[in-house]
């Protein structure tokens, strides 16, 4: 394309030729060589001779070049209204041009904003030429002439129109009128409309982690199916334990998680039921209204089990006693202390067994050299039942974990999984018969395999977590996956970027809905990841400073997601355990935040249209957004005692209303904590 500036010689020639060019005034009123906006979209092309000096025709029949009737804009497609939907601000404008004498000609392209009716409103400069136009190269008659608008001239989501005028190389003649208008709009493949930031939005409480019965998914580093591949607890997993008395009375004790169907509750039944209703040890647990299954937070458990003692006499059935047990456990993130409350909330004794009693619970904690039972209380209430009596009793226990000693005043740094088994010794009374006490067990480890056989409520203790530069001791339910929540209202750019990557990529990093957690990588290993994805200067070179928010927001940042402090980071090599390795951030979905009017959008970087087969994302966003969105992570990490490769979820705290167009991701974002 050619961009021709009017020179002094050109002006003299034009005046000499009597072209009628009026004296121009710069758009900013300064005059000189700046952009001079065209006030009249229908002015004769020769009135603004950007293509070259306008010559007088030598004869009345002299040939003038003519623009085509169907100008087009691309790359993109024409919608049902006739407007071109273009996927980049670097729009390619095209039209055909003919000259009846067969000589070459070029086209001048002029762009205007459009009103709601598609009519030209205000001319837009698409070059540094004083006329603000682009001129194509000369082409043969009947050919297509094109220009490509450079970066920075056109904006997304603005309606534009353009037209062309032809100029003949040999004759110097202009077309006497402009071509028909063509409408176009820059529609980026990625266009998220962000809410305005709310600087006063309160930070989420990262310690408020909800109970769940969904444990961590299988480890992505697990190479073959093993005991840890399925962390559910199947019926019968706790085993059956039988005793046989000298009189031939056999009692078999079993336990399994309560599933809502394997025990019939007797709510409020029996004279002692209301008075003896057990209190709760942990928050979010109501023993009188038991949940089905195993429920934990990172530090609390509220799980329910059905326990049975089946009695036979010389292989003939006598009856089965059933009990519903709600087990509560409280862990301490700052010590190895563990407390437990065993609630026998409901007992059903059949009429064929006149009475049933329970001995105080017995607790075993492994490894025995590191986990010691401190105390087990007797039952609160009478642990004796008769048919029709369904009252509740409870007992408390405490135990403590400690690392191996390596000296009189020091301990060896250790991470250790525990195995805890609770035995309830049942005594069904059968008249005239001797009956042995029989245990029924529930436990948090299957098959004694502490490393691989852990149930969802298995405990892990360690003395390795560094908090404020000091090693600390604490315990967690390690199969519980905690959630880090963004303050989306305060930091919408970072939250929207994470939302985009989490929802659109097949690996869904950090998505709880897709069971794709992030895996924690300790701080000492993260600098190399960032270098791969976010090299120095990338944000400044690719971003838009209009995204900065206020005087304290000094510079753009490269926001990497998944975070560099995770094994999900694209910068983490596979040999080091990386799950999504790439050689460069160029392989990621690349976006930037940009303000259009008063609203910030998240667009794909021009020339980097996502395929959605990528495994990572990087975005040039506000530095305040990037740092502020993760400001609470240090405290979250310490509180939840995240260790190497521990999973966690990311809640972006964003909702989106998206168009149904499958070719673009066009959404209006809303902060859930707005």
C-alpha positions as a printed Julia matrix, in Angstrom:
674×3 Matrix{Float64}:
   0.0     0.0     0.0
   1.08    3.6    -0.42
   0.52    6.44    2.06
   1.14    9.73    0.26
   1.45   13.02    2.06
   0.51   16.21    0.27
   3.69   18.21   -0.36
   4.09   21.89   -1.14
   4.67   21.01   -4.78
   1.51   18.93   -4.77
  -0.5    21.83   -3.34
   0.81   24.2    -5.95
  -0.01   21.77   -8.69
  -3.5    21.24   -7.38
  -4.18   24.94   -7.18
  -2.75   25.44  -10.6
  -4.99   22.74  -12.01
  -8.03   24.29  -10.39
  -9.04   21.19   -8.48
 -11.1    23.2    -6.04
  -9.37   21.81   -2.93
 -10.38   23.91    0.05
  -7.92   25.06    2.66
  -7.6    22.27    5.23
  -7.71   22.63    9.01
  -6.22   20.02   11.34
  -8.66   18.09   13.49
  -7.08   19.42   16.64
  -7.2    22.99   15.33
  -3.43   23.27   15.11
  -3.17   23.13   11.34
   0.01   21.78    9.77
   0.6    18.17    8.82
  -1.67   16.44   11.36
  -4.73   14.4    10.55
  -7.39   16.5     8.86
 -10.76   14.84    9.42
 -13.09   14.81    6.44
 -16.31   16.61    7.45
 -18.3    15.33    4.46
 -18.46   11.62    3.63
 -19.87   12.43    0.2
 -17.21   14.94   -0.85
 -15.62   14.27   -4.23
 -12.57   11.99   -3.96
 -10.42   14.6    -5.71
 -11.16   17.02   -2.86
  -8.75   14.98   -0.71
  -6.2    13.71   -3.22
  -4.32   11.23   -1.09
  -3.47    8.99   -4.05
  -1.72   11.69   -6.06
  -2.25   14.97   -7.87
  -5.63   15.24   -9.56
  -5.19   15.97  -13.27
  -7.73   17.53  -15.65
  -9.02   15.13  -18.28
  -7.38   15.68  -21.65
 -10.68   15.04  -23.43
 -14.29   14.93  -22.39
 -14.34   11.2   -23.06
 -11.21   10.5   -21.02
 -11.41    7.25  -19.06
 -11.78    7.41  -15.29
 -11.18    4.4   -13.05
 -14.12    2.96  -11.11
 -14.34    1.21   -7.74
 -16.19   -2.09   -7.46
 -19.67   -2.29   -5.99
 -18.91   -4.89   -3.31
 -16.13   -3.77   -0.98
 -15.22   -6.3     1.72
 -13.46   -6.48    5.1
 -11.66   -9.43    6.59
 -10.6   -11.82    7.84
 -14.12  -12.79    8.76
 -17.59  -13.37    7.43
 -20.61  -11.28    6.56
 -23.5   -11.57    9.02
 -27.2   -11.66    8.18
 -27.43   -7.86    8.35
 -24.74   -7.5     5.7
 -21.97   -6.33    8.04
 -18.54   -7.95    7.99
 -17.53   -9.49   11.32
 -13.75   -9.23   11.41
 -11.59  -11.14   13.89
  -8.69   -8.67   14.2
  -8.18   -4.89   14.48
  -5.65   -5.29   11.64
  -8.49   -5.3     9.15
  -7.87   -6.11    5.52
 -10.02   -3.83    3.34
 -10.56   -4.82   -0.3
 -12.42   -3.81   -3.44
 -12.06   -4.32   -7.14
 -11.04   -1.51   -9.48
 -11.49   -1.21  -13.25
 -10.35    1.25  -15.89
 -11.91    1.09  -19.34
  -8.63    1.92  -21.05
  -7.02   -1.06  -19.35
  -4.42    0.95  -17.45
  -3.5     0.32  -13.83
  -5.22    2.04  -10.93
  -5.2     2.1    -7.15
  -7.82    2.58   -4.45
  -8.02    5.01   -1.54
  -9.72    3.5     1.52
 -11.52    5.8     3.95
 -13.08    4.53    7.23
 -15.82    6.15    9.33
 -17.63    5.19   12.49
 -21.24    4.25   11.87
 -24.43    5.17   13.65
 -27.11    2.66   14.63
 -28.55    2.83   11.12
 -25.2     2.03    9.54
 -24.67    5.57    8.24
 -21.26    7.24    8.26
 -20.79    9.41   11.33
 -17.15   10.41   11.97
 -14.05    9.72    9.91
 -11.43    7.54   11.65
  -7.75    7.82   10.81
  -6.29    4.51    9.64
  -2.85    5.94    8.89
  -0.59    8.84    9.83
  -1.36   10.5     6.52
  -3.0    13.9     6.97
  -6.11   12.57    5.27
  -6.15    9.53    7.57
  -6.57    7.11    4.67
  -4.69    4.18    3.18
  -3.89    3.91   -0.52
  -3.33    0.56   -2.16
  -0.68   -0.3    -4.67
  -1.52   -0.06   -8.36
  -3.23   -3.13   -9.79
  -4.36   -4.22  -13.23
  -7.83   -3.24  -14.34
 -10.39   -5.71  -13.03
  -8.19   -6.82  -10.15
  -8.7    -6.53   -6.4
  -6.84   -3.84   -4.49
  -6.34   -4.23   -0.74
  -4.84   -2.51    2.28
  -4.33   -3.74    5.84
  -4.96   -1.34    8.71
  -2.08   -1.22   11.16
  -2.31   -1.88   14.88
  -3.86    0.76   17.09
  -6.21    2.45   14.64
  -9.38    0.4    14.95
 -11.05   -0.82   18.13
 -13.09   -3.91   18.88
 -16.85   -3.62   19.3
 -17.18   -0.42   17.25
 -19.34   -0.27   14.12
 -17.45    1.07   11.13
 -18.15    1.74    7.46
 -15.67    2.29    4.65
 -15.7     3.21    1.0
 -13.12    3.5    -1.76
 -12.18    5.82   -4.57
 -10.08    4.9    -7.6
  -7.11    6.76   -9.08
  -5.52    6.03  -12.48
  -1.76    5.9   -12.62
  -1.32    7.05  -16.2
  -4.01    9.71  -16.49
  -3.95   11.04  -12.92
  -7.72   11.0   -12.91
  -9.83   10.31   -9.81
 -13.11    8.54   -9.72
 -15.84   11.14   -9.53
 -17.68    9.45   -6.64
 -17.04    6.91   -3.9
 -17.92    3.25   -3.94
 -20.91    1.94   -1.97
 -20.32    1.76    1.78
 -19.42   -1.54    3.41
 -20.09   -2.1     7.1
 -17.73   -3.98    9.41
 -17.1    -4.56   13.08
 -14.02   -5.91   14.84
 -15.21   -8.91   16.85
 -12.33  -10.48   18.72
 -12.38  -14.29   19.14
 -12.06  -13.66   22.88
 -14.0   -10.76   24.34
 -14.86  -10.78   28.02
 -16.58   -7.65   29.31
 -15.36   -7.14   32.86
 -17.17   -5.5    35.78
 -15.69   -2.32   37.16
 -13.47   -3.08   40.16
 -14.87   -2.55   43.64
 -11.93   -1.42   45.76
 -13.88   -1.87   48.99
 -14.94   -5.48   48.33
 -14.09   -7.64   51.34
 -11.59  -10.45   50.86
 -13.04  -13.98   51.03
 -12.52  -15.91   54.24
 -10.07  -18.55   53.06
 -10.46  -20.49   56.32
 -14.19  -21.07   55.68
 -13.85  -24.41   53.91
 -17.1   -26.38   53.51
 -17.65  -30.01   54.44
 -17.56  -32.45   51.54
 -17.91  -36.16   50.97
 -15.9   -35.94   47.73
 -12.25  -36.82   48.32
  -9.26  -35.84   46.22
  -9.17  -37.4    42.75
  -6.5   -40.02   42.05
  -2.99  -38.65   41.79
  -1.98  -37.72   38.22
   1.43  -39.25   38.91
  -0.05  -42.65   39.7
   1.2   -44.9    36.9
  -1.03  -47.9    37.54
  -4.27  -48.66   39.28
  -3.63  -49.21   42.95
  -5.3   -49.0    46.34
  -5.27  -45.2    46.24
  -7.05  -45.07   42.9
 -10.46  -45.46   44.52
 -10.77  -43.64   47.82
 -14.36  -44.64   48.46
 -15.14  -47.13   51.23
 -17.06  -50.1    49.92
 -19.45  -52.16   52.06
 -17.49  -54.82   53.89
 -14.22  -52.91   53.6
 -13.86  -52.86   57.38
 -14.09  -56.63   57.61
 -16.2   -58.98   59.7
 -15.1   -60.05   63.18
 -16.73  -63.08   64.81
 -16.6   -64.79   68.18
 -18.12  -68.11   69.21
 -18.91  -68.92   72.83
 -18.69  -72.29   74.53
 -22.49  -72.52   74.25
 -22.33  -72.23   70.46
 -23.46  -68.59   70.26
 -21.71  -66.95   67.33
 -21.72  -63.17   67.06
 -20.29  -61.41   64.01
 -19.64  -57.67   64.08
 -19.52  -55.57   60.9
 -19.52  -51.9    59.98
 -19.96  -49.88   56.82
 -20.56  -46.23   55.97
 -24.14  -45.11   56.46
 -25.65  -44.5    53.02
 -29.06  -43.21   54.06
 -30.7   -46.59   53.41
 -28.85  -49.18   55.46
 -30.31  -48.05   58.8
 -33.84  -47.01   59.72
 -33.74  -43.98   61.99
 -35.98  -43.89   65.06
 -36.18  -40.14   65.51
 -37.1   -39.18   69.04
 -38.23  -42.71   69.88
 -37.74  -44.13   73.35
 -38.06  -42.49   76.76
 -34.4   -41.43   76.97
 -33.89  -40.31   73.37
 -34.47  -36.59   73.82
 -32.6   -36.22   77.1
 -29.57  -38.13   75.93
 -29.23  -36.55   72.46
 -25.46  -36.07   72.0
 -23.88  -32.67   71.56
 -21.51  -31.9    68.7
 -17.73  -31.75   68.92
 -17.15  -30.01   65.59
 -18.98  -27.34   63.63
 -21.33  -28.43   60.9
 -22.13  -31.78   62.49
 -25.52  -32.73   63.92
 -25.41  -36.27   65.34
 -29.19  -36.27   65.68
 -29.49  -35.75   61.91
 -26.67  -37.83   60.48
 -25.24  -37.29   57.03
 -24.78  -40.27   54.76
 -21.14  -41.18   54.22
 -17.78  -39.71   55.19
 -17.7   -35.91   55.47
 -14.65  -33.81   56.29
 -13.06  -30.43   56.06
  -9.28  -30.08   56.25
  -9.47  -30.29   60.06
 -12.91  -31.68   60.99
 -14.8   -34.89   60.39
 -18.46  -35.77   60.66
 -18.99  -39.29   59.34
 -21.7   -41.88   59.87
 -21.47  -45.65   60.08
 -23.94  -48.5    60.37
 -22.75  -51.21   62.75
 -24.26  -54.66   63.21
 -23.9   -57.59   65.6
 -25.51  -60.68   64.14
 -26.14  -63.53   66.59
 -26.71  -67.19   65.75
 -27.08  -70.22   68.01
 -25.72  -73.43   66.53
 -25.97  -71.75   63.11
 -29.64  -70.87   63.61
 -30.4   -67.1    63.38
 -31.22  -65.39   66.67
 -31.28  -61.73   65.69
 -29.21  -58.73   64.64
 -28.57  -55.6    66.68
 -27.99  -52.48   64.57
 -26.52  -49.16   65.63
 -25.94  -45.86   63.88
 -22.68  -44.18   64.89
 -21.71  -40.6    64.08
 -17.97  -40.15   64.46
 -16.5   -36.68   64.93
 -12.82  -35.8    64.84
 -11.06  -32.49   65.37
  -7.49  -31.96   64.14
  -5.13  -29.17   65.12
  -3.24  -27.41   62.3
  -0.7   -26.22   64.87
   0.0   -29.4    66.84
  -0.26  -33.18   66.73
  -3.31  -33.25   69.04
  -6.37  -35.15   67.79
  -9.73  -35.33   69.58
 -12.6   -37.65   68.76
 -16.21  -38.08   69.81
 -18.02  -41.34   69.1
 -21.78  -40.83   69.08
 -23.99  -43.9    69.18
 -27.06  -42.01   68.05
 -29.54  -44.82   67.5
 -29.71  -48.51   68.42
 -32.22  -51.07   67.19
 -32.47  -54.24   69.31
 -34.75  -56.98   67.95
 -37.36  -58.63   70.16
 -35.42  -61.9    70.01
 -32.55  -60.32   71.95
 -33.71  -59.1    75.38
 -30.83  -56.68   75.95
 -27.68  -55.3    74.38
 -24.69  -53.47   75.92
 -21.56  -51.79   74.62
 -18.17  -51.77   76.29
 -16.19  -48.5    76.19
 -14.68  -47.96   72.72
 -11.18  -49.11   71.94
  -8.97  -47.03   69.65
  -5.83  -48.07   67.83
  -3.62  -45.48   66.1
  -0.76  -46.41   63.79
   2.2   -46.06   63.53
   2.14  -46.96   67.2
   5.56  -45.44   67.84
   4.37  -42.05   66.65
   0.65  -41.99   67.44
  -0.35  -42.58   71.02
  -3.85  -42.79   72.5
  -3.96  -40.42   75.46
  -7.43  -41.02   76.83
 -10.71  -42.8    76.07
 -13.64  -41.9    78.27
 -16.49  -44.13   79.27
 -19.89  -43.68   77.69
 -21.88  -40.6    78.6
 -25.18  -42.25   79.44
 -26.1   -45.87   79.94
 -24.69  -48.02   77.13
 -27.46  -50.58   77.52
 -30.56  -51.06   75.37
 -33.63  -53.21   75.23
 -36.04  -53.68   72.33
 -37.85  -50.4    71.58
 -35.2   -48.26   73.28
 -33.17  -46.1    70.87
 -31.41  -43.6    73.13
 -28.01  -42.05   72.38
 -24.67  -42.24   74.16
 -21.26  -40.79   73.39
 -17.63  -41.21   74.38
 -14.61  -38.95   73.9
 -11.05  -39.87   73.03
  -7.78  -38.06   72.46
  -4.52  -39.1    70.9
  -1.37  -37.34   69.73
   1.13  -37.66   66.9
   4.83  -36.93   67.2
   7.79  -37.4    64.85
  10.67  -39.76   65.47
  13.18  -38.4    67.95
  16.73  -37.96   66.67
  18.18  -36.43   69.78
  17.22  -35.2    73.22
  16.01  -31.81   71.97
  15.31  -32.28   68.28
  12.98  -34.14   65.95
  13.41  -35.53   62.49
  11.42  -33.71   59.78
   8.66  -36.11   58.78
   5.4   -36.38   56.9
   3.35  -39.33   58.1
  -0.03  -40.84   57.26
  -1.9   -42.38   60.18
  -4.3   -45.26   60.5
  -7.0   -45.09   63.17
  -9.39  -47.94   63.98
 -12.33  -47.65   66.39
 -13.77  -50.84   67.86
 -17.16  -51.0    69.55
 -17.48  -54.15   71.64
 -21.07  -55.42   71.48
 -22.76  -57.78   73.94
 -26.12  -59.17   72.82
 -27.81  -60.94   75.74
 -29.38  -64.32   74.99
 -31.17  -66.0    77.93
 -29.41  -69.09   79.26
 -26.49  -68.68   76.89
 -22.92  -67.5    77.26
 -22.05  -64.78   74.73
 -18.59  -63.4    74.05
 -18.03  -59.68   73.58
 -17.61  -59.04   69.84
 -16.03  -56.01   68.16
 -17.3   -54.14   65.11
 -14.7   -51.82   63.59
 -14.66  -48.73   61.46
 -11.32  -47.34   60.32
  -9.71  -44.85   57.96
  -7.24  -47.24   56.31
  -7.96  -50.38   54.29
  -5.72  -53.41   54.57
  -3.26  -51.73   56.9
  -1.62  -49.86   54.0
  -1.01  -46.41   55.47
   0.51  -45.0    52.29
  -1.96  -46.25   49.69
  -5.0   -47.56   51.53
  -6.27  -44.33   53.04
  -9.98  -43.61   53.13
 -11.29  -40.06   52.55
 -10.95  -39.38   56.28
  -7.34  -40.54   56.69
  -5.15  -38.22   58.79
  -1.73  -36.94   57.76
   0.59  -35.24   60.24
   3.89  -33.47   59.66
   6.43  -31.21   61.3
   7.8   -29.78   58.04
   5.46  -26.93   57.17
   7.41  -23.69   57.23
   5.35  -20.8    58.6
   7.05  -17.47   59.28
  10.38  -19.21   58.6
   9.8   -21.72   61.41
   8.97  -25.46   61.02
   5.6   -26.26   62.61
   3.69  -29.4    63.53
   0.09  -30.06   62.56
  -2.37  -32.57   61.12
  -4.9   -32.53   58.28
  -7.37  -34.77   56.53
  -5.11  -34.91   53.49
  -7.74  -36.26   51.08
  -9.77  -33.09   51.59
  -9.09  -30.59   48.79
  -9.3   -26.98   50.05
 -10.4   -24.08   47.87
  -8.62  -20.77   47.28
 -11.15  -18.09   46.33
 -10.4   -14.93   44.35
 -11.74  -11.53   45.35
 -13.28  -11.15   41.91
 -15.04   -7.88   42.69
 -11.77   -6.22   43.64
  -9.55   -7.92   41.05
 -11.74   -8.69   38.01
  -8.92   -8.87   35.47
  -7.07  -11.74   37.15
 -10.32  -13.49   38.03
 -11.66  -13.27   34.48
  -8.42  -14.55   32.98
  -8.45  -17.57   35.29
 -12.15  -18.12   34.51
 -11.4   -18.17   30.78
  -8.58  -20.7    31.04
 -10.41  -22.84   33.57
 -13.59  -23.03   31.51
 -12.27  -23.22   27.95
  -9.21  -25.47   28.12
  -9.62  -29.24   28.23
  -7.39  -29.54   31.31
  -9.65  -27.11   33.29
  -6.93  -26.12   35.79
  -8.26  -25.78   39.33
 -11.87  -26.59   38.43
 -13.79  -28.38   41.15
 -16.69  -29.02   38.78
 -14.34  -30.9    36.44
 -12.35  -32.58   39.23
  -9.11  -30.99   37.96
  -7.24  -29.59   40.97
  -4.11  -27.5    41.01
  -1.14  -29.23   42.61
   0.9   -27.14   45.01
   4.57  -26.53   44.2
   6.71  -25.09   47.02
   8.09  -21.61   46.45
  11.67  -22.74   45.98
  10.9   -24.35   42.62
   8.81  -21.74   40.81
  11.18  -19.15   39.27
  12.02  -21.33   36.27
   8.35  -21.86   35.5
   7.71  -18.14   35.28
  10.72  -17.56   33.04
   9.28  -19.97   30.48
   5.77  -18.53   30.43
   6.34  -14.86   31.32
   9.74  -13.64   30.12
  10.81  -10.16   31.21
   9.08   -7.42   29.24
   6.34   -9.55   27.73
   3.45   -7.69   29.39
   4.83   -4.27   28.48
   5.32   -5.33   24.88
   1.9    -6.91   24.47
  -0.38   -5.12   26.92
  -2.45   -1.95   27.0
  -1.77    0.54   29.8
  -5.43    1.61   29.69
  -6.02   -1.47   31.88
  -4.11    0.1    34.78
  -6.4     1.17   37.59
  -5.44    4.4    39.33
  -2.21    6.13   40.29
  -0.94    3.25   42.42
  -1.23    0.76   39.55
   2.21    1.35   38.11
   2.79   -1.32   35.48
   1.32   -4.2    33.57
   2.07   -7.74   34.73
   2.16  -11.06   32.97
  -0.48  -13.17   34.7
   0.21  -16.89   34.3
  -2.49  -19.5    34.74
  -2.18  -22.2    35.86
  -0.03  -20.49   38.5
   3.73  -20.88   38.34
   3.67  -22.29   41.9
   1.84  -25.41   40.69
   2.76  -28.57   38.86
   0.03  -27.54   36.41
   2.16  -24.62   35.2
   3.09  -24.8    31.53
   6.63  -23.92   32.55
   7.07  -27.02   34.73
   9.06  -29.67   32.82
   7.67  -33.18   32.69
  10.87  -34.64   34.13
  10.2   -32.61   37.27
   6.59  -33.78   37.46
   5.05  -31.09   35.27
   1.59  -31.94   33.99
   1.31  -29.45   31.1
   4.83  -28.68   29.82
   5.34  -26.21   26.99
   8.57  -24.75   25.64
   7.35  -21.14   25.64
   4.46  -18.97   26.7
   3.79  -18.51   22.99
   2.08  -21.91   23.17
  -0.45  -20.63   25.73
  -3.73  -18.79   25.23
  -2.57  -15.15   25.11
  -4.81  -12.29   26.18
  -4.66   -8.7    27.36
  -6.87   -6.38   29.35
  -7.88   -3.21   27.5
 -10.26   -0.4    28.39
 -12.87    0.47   25.77
 -14.6     3.65   26.88
 -15.2     3.14   30.6
 -15.19   -0.65   30.53
 -12.26   -3.05   30.63
 -12.35   -6.05   28.3
 -10.18   -9.12   28.12
  -9.27   -9.75   24.49
  -7.06  -12.29   22.81
  -3.81  -10.71   21.68
  -4.16   -9.87   18.01
  -2.62  -12.56   15.86
  -2.97  -15.15   18.63
  -6.4   -16.64   18.13
  -6.81  -19.53   20.58
  -7.38  -23.03   19.28
  -8.53  -24.12   22.76
  -6.14  -27.04   22.51
  -3.65  -25.07   24.61
  -2.79  -26.17   28.15
  -1.94  -22.79   29.7
  -2.71  -19.09   29.58
  -0.88  -15.81   29.99
  -2.4   -12.35   30.05
  -1.1    -8.79   30.17
  -3.16   -7.28   32.99
  -3.06   -4.7    35.75
  -0.16   -5.25   38.14
  -2.43   -4.51   41.1
  -4.88   -7.16   39.92
  -2.17   -9.74   39.44
  -0.56   -9.29   42.84
  -3.75   -8.51   44.77
  -5.61  -11.59   43.59
  -2.97  -13.83   45.17
  -2.23  -11.71   48.24
  -4.16  -14.09   50.48
  -2.53  -17.25   49.19
   0.34  -17.25   51.69
  -2.04  -17.34   54.64
  -4.23  -19.92   52.88
  -1.22  -22.11   52.2
  -0.08  -21.91   55.83
  -3.55  -22.46   57.3
  -4.35  -25.45   55.09
  -0.85  -26.91   55.56
  -0.29  -27.48   51.84
   2.68  -29.74   51.19
   4.41  -30.64   47.94
   1.89  -31.94   45.36
  -1.13  -31.32   47.59
  -4.23  -30.6    45.48
  -6.41  -27.5    45.85
  -9.25  -25.92   43.92
  -9.41  -22.38   42.56
 -12.76  -20.6    42.79
 -12.5   -17.66   40.37
 -15.63  -16.19   42.01
 -16.81  -15.13   38.55
 -20.01  -15.84   36.65
 -20.43  -15.31   32.93
 -23.3   -14.68   30.54
 -21.99  -15.81   27.17
 -23.33  -15.64   23.62
 -24.17  -18.87   21.86
 -21.71  -18.17   19.03
 -19.33  -21.13   18.98
 -16.73  -19.2    16.96
 -16.07  -16.67   19.72
 -15.95  -16.47   23.49
 -18.02  -13.37   24.07
 -19.14  -13.06   27.69
 -20.24  -10.47   30.19
 -18.58  -11.22   33.5
 -20.1   -10.7    36.95
 -18.23  -10.96   40.23
 -20.07  -13.25   42.62
 -18.98  -11.11   45.59
 -19.87   -7.79   43.96
